Every structure is written in structure tokens, then in C-alpha cells.
Amino acid sequence: MERRSFLKKVGAAALGATALSHSRKAYSAEKRFLWRMVTSWPPNFPILQTGAERLAKRVGELSGGRLMIQVYAGGELVPPLGVFDAVSQGTVECGHSASYYWAGKNPAFQWFTSIPFGLNAQGMNTWFYQGNGLKLWRELYSNFNIVPRPAGNTGVQMGGWFNKEINTIDDFKGLKMRIPGLGGKVIKKVGATVVLLPGGEIYTSLERGVIDATEWVGPAHDIRMGFHKVAKYYYGPGWHEPGSALEFIVNKKAHDALPEDLKQVLDVACAELNIQMLTEFEYENAKALKKLMNDHKVNLRHFPPQVLKKLRKVAKETIEQEAQKDKMAKKVHEDFKAFQALMAPWANISEQEYYTNII
């Protein structure tokens, strides 16, 4: 009986090994894909470029090597602002960037990154995953042969570095500020002069007085730029970008060629990066702000309530005007506005109440 029991165990083990061997052979025989990802970020740029590289690595791990992605920083294969066109045309299979860079193609693109006084990171993710955000995003991008996914968020950004105090809305009059997008259109309406500059020229422009102020991202990136050395005041909050979402975009033809399980790998890897990038921004910003204040004695300021109230009013007018430029932009805006109105009462009694009265 012992001999029979032993033989049964050996037989079962052999059968299991054979099945596993066949499974591995079938898995390894499946088609493999080698993609190229281009980004809008400089080489080794913390959180953003390193996040794109983490995404590629994770896709390779989760797919068992069946989908491998080679990452190219901005300028290495295509220009930083050439990402969308390269993916749309199929020059490369995928890219990592931010949708508001492509507002010239359709103003609706801006809503999928961030708009002034819009949703924060938590709100953006809720709109994407629970509301109609991702559905509308994919509907819009389908016209350009692209499938988008949320893939990261900066969280609330800072209001910027200033060499002039902002005590009233009139202090913006005559101010020369580097600030792109809808935020730039808002401060232009309150009297500022918007100066568009690439990142590499901002420091020297502040130093030489070519501009009086600039927005960038947040403490983690601002301290690397050295703005604290050439600007007197550091203002918050970043009303112009309260939760900037990043995107992973895939050429539709390349996406359609993937088996269903690899499409799910992309879903999982992007959702994972979405969480990782936001938490990394939060952690690194907290550490950098402490260093800016303690080591560099930065003069940290808050925009006065009456200034924010006026900026909000002008922002609302500006966004409504922008939404009227295109049928799809209006559709996205109306959905975004309704979703924000739905979430506001809950946010006011939960998050806002907690941070205002407890922490």
C-alpha cells in the first residue's frame, strides 16, 4: 500500500510538471511586442521621466516580457511637444505627457489635465474612473487614432515665484509672468503680461528682470530650478493647476494589435503609476518645502482671499469662453462642471472641513 501511495504521488507530480511545462511553452510561444515610448520630459527628470520609465519596466514585468517598452526622453527621438503627433501618426507606439500641451488641436484637451479652480487630483481621478471623464477623453482622442489612460498627477501645484508682493488684484497689472495655458489667459485679463518661456530660460529671465514672476510645478522641482535664489516671494496655492493629470497615450493600431490580457496589463500599470506618482509628488514636495523654509528662509505667502475670489470669477468667464470654441469642448466642459458641482458639497463637509478645523 505504501508502494502504491508513493507511485500515485510520483504520477501526480509528473503530470503536474508536464502540464506546467506545456503552459510555459504556450506562454513563451505567444507573440511578443517591442514598443517605443516618447515623453515630454527631460532625461532623468524626477518623478515625471522616472515615472515613465517605471511604467515601462512594470509593463514588462506584468506581461512576463511579452510587451517591452523602450523609453525616450523629450528630444531624444522626437521634440518634447511632438509626442502627440508621433503617437497619432504611428511613428512610435506610445507616449507620456500632458493633454493640455495639445490645446491647439482642440480646446477640450485642457480639461483632461487641469483647469483653473477645477478638480484636485482626487477629484480628477474620480471623474476619470467613476464619472464620464475617461469615456469623454477616449471619445475625443479617437479622432486622432489615440487611446489615452490617466498615468500620474502632480497634485495641487504652487502659485509661483514673485519679485513683487500680491496684496490686491491690481498688483497683477503690468506684472510680467511666465505662465502658460488657461492660467495665463486669466492673469492676462487682470492686467498681467504673459511671457512664454521654455524651462531652461526661466531662471536667467527672473534673475535679469525679463520677467517678474513664474509658475513651475511645486517645491520638489522648484528647488532644483533654484528659483529661491532669484525670487523674493513664494506664493500658494496653485489655483491655475489644482491637480494636473498626466497621460499615457497609445497609437490605436498598436493598441488594437494587443491581446486582451496585455491591454489589461496597461490598465493595471497605468493605475499603479497614477497612485505612485501622486504620492511621490506629495512626499517630495513636503520635504522640499521644509528645506526651502528652514535652510533657504524662503518667504512663503498665501494669495489673499479677495485676490483668489477675483481670479476665480475671471477664470470662470475665461473657461466658459474657451468651451464655446468647439462642440466637443462644450460637451466636456458641461460634464466636468456638473461633476464638480456634484462633488462640491461632499468635499466641503469632508476634506475641506477636516483640513480647516482639525489638522
Beta strands, then each sheet from edge to edge (+ up, - down):
strand 1: 33-39
strand 2: 67-72
strand 3: 94-97
strand 4: 146-153
strand 5: 160-162
strand 6: 176-178
strand 7: 193-194
strand 8: 213-214
strand 9: 233-236
strand 10: 245-251
strand 11: 299-302
sheet 1: 2+ 1+ 3+ 10- 4+
sheet 2: 7+ 6+ 8+ 5- 9+ 11+
end
